[in-house]
């Protein structure tokens, strides 16, 4: 870290975000075009804003929701890489007093931070530790991990979509809810896609997006060695 002055901290955070996005793009370049196009950070839509929120932890929330014009002591820094543009906007309890009321002694207050900003949907929400954790090397690991997770999700949704004839629109909505970070919507859509599967119902009740997606993939036959259900066979999905 290059000192504790606010401008130095902002520069370090902006570089961390750039390194995260650089690694995400590098990983995305290894996937087919259709998979890249379905990855939430690269999909078409409103511009990306990364809210850098300083509470007890440093939260980084990428969202396509508009955060309005700069007000008061708000500061933003633009970033760009081939294929991706974004803006980092900085918040702390001085700018958003509600952040000062968050209790993070037992772990990051993900929901509390989103509520304080009024953000309902995110492309990603990660926590970085100022100091040794706020390095380009650490950011590269986070970015690669996000890209791998997003690409796996894109492939899974395509698998599910190809096997639930007549319910493709629900899978499209599910993919959108996953990209937006809406676990309750994902749970409801999963149950609508596969209403008779106990594993899907259990995963949906747990509200874990990865578990929901994996349960749906299993319910429709898994990723490999799947054959269509013969006519008249009992539906289990």
C-alpha positions as CSV (number, residue, x, y, z in Angstrom):
1,X,0.0,0.0,0.0
2,X,1.3,3.5,-0.8
3,X,0.2,5.3,2.4
4,X,-3.1,6.0,4.1
5,X,-4.1,9.2,2.5
6,X,-7.6,9.0,0.9
7,X,-6.3,9.6,-2.6
8,X,-3.7,6.8,-2.2
9,X,-6.4,4.4,-0.9
10,X,-8.7,5.3,-3.8
11,X,-5.8,4.7,-6.3
12,X,-5.1,1.3,-4.7
13,X,-8.7,0.2,-4.8
14,X,-9.1,1.4,-8.5
15,X,-6.0,-0.7,-9.4
16,X,-7.4,-3.7,-7.6
17,X,-10.7,-3.4,-9.5
18,X,-8.8,-3.1,-12.8
19,X,-6.6,-6.1,-12.0
20,X,-9.8,-8.1,-11.1
21,X,-11.4,-7.2,-14.4
22,X,-8.2,-7.9,-16.3
23,X,-8.1,-11.4,-14.9
24,X,-11.8,-11.9,-15.6
25,X,-11.3,-10.9,-19.3
26,X,-8.3,-13.1,-19.7
27,X,-10.2,-16.1,-18.3
28,X,-13.2,-15.2,-20.5
29,X,-11.0,-15.2,-23.6
30,X,-10.6,-19.0,-23.1
31,X,-14.3,-19.7,-23.5
32,X,-16.4,-19.8,-26.7
33,X,-18.0,-16.6,-27.8
34,X,-21.5,-17.6,-26.8
35,X,-20.3,-18.4,-23.3
36,X,-18.4,-15.1,-23.0
37,X,-21.5,-13.2,-24.2
38,X,-23.6,-14.8,-21.4
39,X,-21.2,-13.9,-18.6
40,X,-22.7,-11.2,-16.4
41,X,-19.8,-8.8,-16.5
42,X,-19.6,-8.9,-20.3
43,X,-23.3,-9.2,-21.2
44,X,-24.9,-6.2,-22.9
45,X,-26.7,-3.8,-20.7
46,X,-26.3,-0.6,-18.7
47,X,-22.8,0.5,-17.7
48,X,-21.0,-1.2,-14.8
49,X,-20.5,0.8,-11.6
50,X,-18.3,-0.7,-8.9
51,X,-19.2,0.7,-5.5
52,X,-16.2,0.6,-3.2
53,X,-17.7,0.7,0.2
54,X,-15.5,1.3,3.3
55,X,-17.1,-0.2,6.4
56,X,-15.2,-2.4,8.8
57,X,-14.5,-4.4,5.6
58,X,-13.9,-3.1,2.1
59,X,-16.8,-4.2,-0.1
60,X,-16.7,-4.1,-3.9
61,X,-20.1,-4.3,-5.5
62,X,-20.4,-4.3,-9.3
63,X,-23.9,-3.3,-10.4
64,X,-25.7,-2.1,-13.5
65,X,-28.1,0.0,-11.4
66,X,-27.8,3.7,-11.7
67,X,-26.4,5.4,-8.6
68,X,-27.3,9.0,-9.7
69,X,-25.0,11.9,-10.1
70,X,-22.1,12.6,-7.7
71,X,-23.3,14.3,-4.5
72,X,-21.4,16.0,-1.7
73,X,-18.1,14.2,-1.0
74,X,-18.7,11.3,-3.4
75,X,-15.7,10.5,-5.7
76,X,-15.5,8.3,-8.8
77,X,-12.7,7.0,-11.0
78,X,-13.3,5.7,-14.5
79,X,-11.6,2.5,-15.7
80,X,-11.4,0.8,-19.1
81,X,-10.0,-2.3,-20.7
82,X,-10.6,-3.7,-24.2
83,X,-14.2,-5.0,-24.1
84,X,-15.1,-3.6,-20.7
85,X,-15.6,-0.1,-19.2
86,X,-16.6,0.7,-15.7
87,X,-16.6,3.4,-13.0
88,X,-15.5,3.0,-9.4
89,X,-17.5,5.1,-6.9
90,X,-16.4,5.4,-3.3
91,X,-18.6,5.4,-0.2
92,X,-17.9,5.5,3.5
93,X,-19.9,6.5,6.6
94,X,-19.3,10.1,5.9
95,X,-20.9,9.9,2.5
96,X,-23.6,7.3,3.5
97,X,-24.2,7.5,7.3
98,X,-26.1,4.2,7.3
99,X,-22.8,2.4,6.7
100,X,-21.6,3.5,10.1
101,X,-24.4,1.5,11.8
102,X,-23.3,-1.8,10.3
103,X,-22.0,-4.4,12.6
104,X,-19.3,-6.6,11.0
105,X,-17.6,-8.1,14.0
106,X,-18.9,-11.6,13.0
107,X,-18.3,-11.2,9.3
108,X,-19.0,-9.0,6.3
109,X,-22.5,-7.4,6.2
110,X,-23.3,-8.1,2.6
111,X,-27.0,-7.5,2.8
112,X,-26.5,-4.4,5.1
113,X,-24.1,-2.8,2.6
114,X,-26.5,-3.4,-0.3
115,X,-29.4,-2.0,1.8
116,X,-27.4,1.1,2.8
117,X,-26.7,1.9,-0.9
118,X,-30.2,0.9,-2.0
119,X,-28.7,-1.6,-4.5
120,X,-30.9,-4.6,-5.2
121,X,-28.9,-6.4,-7.9
122,X,-25.2,-7.0,-8.3
123,X,-22.9,-8.6,-10.9
124,X,-20.5,-9.4,-8.2
125,X,-20.0,-8.5,-4.5
126,X,-16.6,-9.3,-3.0
127,X,-14.8,-8.3,0.1
128,X,-11.1,-7.2,0.0
129,X,-8.8,-6.6,3.0
130,X,-6.9,-3.3,3.0
131,X,-3.2,-3.7,3.1
132,X,-1.7,-7.0,2.0
133,X,-5.0,-8.3,0.7
134,X,-5.5,-5.3,-1.6
135,X,-3.0,-6.3,-4.3
136,X,-3.2,-7.0,-8.0
137,X,-2.1,-10.6,-7.3
138,X,-5.0,-11.2,-5.0
139,X,-7.3,-9.4,-7.4
140,X,-6.2,-11.7,-10.2
141,X,-7.2,-14.7,-8.2
142,X,-10.6,-13.2,-7.4
143,X,-11.2,-12.2,-11.1
144,X,-10.3,-15.6,-12.4
145,X,-12.5,-17.3,-9.9
146,X,-15.5,-15.0,-10.7
147,X,-15.0,-15.7,-14.5
148,X,-14.8,-19.5,-13.9
149,X,-18.0,-19.4,-11.8
150,X,-19.8,-17.2,-14.2
151,X,-18.9,-19.4,-17.2
152,X,-19.9,-22.5,-15.4
153,X,-23.3,-21.0,-14.7
154,X,-23.7,-19.9,-18.3
155,X,-23.0,-23.5,-19.5
156,X,-25.4,-25.0,-16.9
157,X,-28.2,-22.7,-17.8
158,X,-27.8,-23.6,-21.5
159,X,-27.9,-27.3,-20.5
160,X,-31.0,-26.8,-18.5
161,X,-32.7,-24.7,-21.2
162,X,-32.1,-27.4,-23.8
163,X,-33.9,-30.0,-21.7
164,X,-37.0,-28.4,-20.4
165,X,-39.2,-28.0,-23.5
166,X,-41.8,-25.4,-23.0
167,X,-40.1,-23.9,-20.0
168,X,-37.2,-22.2,-21.8
169,X,-38.5,-18.7,-20.8
170,X,-38.3,-19.6,-17.1
171,X,-34.7,-20.7,-17.6
172,X,-34.0,-17.3,-19.3
173,X,-35.5,-15.6,-16.3
174,X,-33.5,-17.8,-13.9
175,X,-30.3,-16.8,-15.7
176,X,-31.2,-13.2,-15.4
177,X,-32.0,-13.5,-11.7
178,X,-28.6,-15.2,-11.2
179,X,-26.8,-12.5,-13.1
180,X,-28.6,-9.9,-11.0
181,X,-27.8,-11.7,-7.7
182,X,-31.5,-12.4,-6.7
183,X,-31.5,-15.6,-4.7
184,X,-35.2,-15.6,-3.8
185,X,-36.2,-15.1,-7.4
186,X,-33.9,-18.0,-8.4
187,X,-35.5,-20.2,-5.8
188,X,-39.0,-19.5,-7.0
189,X,-38.0,-20.0,-10.7
190,X,-36.2,-23.3,-10.0
191,X,-39.3,-24.7,-8.3
192,X,-41.4,-23.6,-11.4
193,X,-38.9,-25.2,-13.8
194,X,-38.7,-28.5,-11.8
195,X,-41.8,-28.6,-9.6
196,X,-41.7,-32.3,-8.7
197,X,-38.1,-32.7,-7.8
198,X,-37.3,-33.0,-4.1
199,X,-33.6,-32.1,-4.5
200,X,-34.4,-28.9,-6.4
201,X,-37.0,-28.0,-3.7
202,X,-34.4,-28.5,-0.9
203,X,-31.8,-26.4,-2.7
204,X,-34.3,-23.7,-3.4
205,X,-35.3,-23.6,0.3
206,X,-31.6,-23.1,1.1
207,X,-31.4,-20.0,-1.2
208,X,-27.8,-20.9,-2.3
209,X,-27.6,-20.0,-6.1
210,X,-24.9,-22.6,-6.9
211,X,-26.8,-25.4,-5.1
212,X,-30.0,-24.4,-6.9
213,X,-28.3,-24.5,-10.3
214,X,-26.5,-27.8,-9.7
215,X,-29.7,-29.4,-8.4
216,X,-31.5,-28.3,-11.6
217,X,-28.7,-29.7,-13.8
218,X,-29.0,-33.0,-12.0
219,X,-32.8,-33.0,-12.3
220,X,-32.7,-32.6,-16.1
221,X,-30.1,-35.4,-16.5
222,X,-26.7,-34.0,-15.6
223,X,-24.1,-32.5,-17.9
224,X,-23.2,-35.7,-19.8
225,X,-24.6,-39.0,-21.0
226,X,-28.2,-37.8,-21.0
227,X,-30.9,-39.2,-23.2
228,X,-34.4,-37.7,-23.6
229,X,-37.2,-39.2,-21.5
230,X,-39.2,-41.7,-23.5
231,X,-42.8,-40.8,-24.3
232,X,-45.2,-41.6,-21.5
233,X,-42.4,-41.9,-18.9
234,X,-43.1,-40.3,-15.5
235,X,-41.8,-36.8,-15.2
236,X,-39.4,-36.2,-12.3
237,X,-38.3,-32.6,-13.0
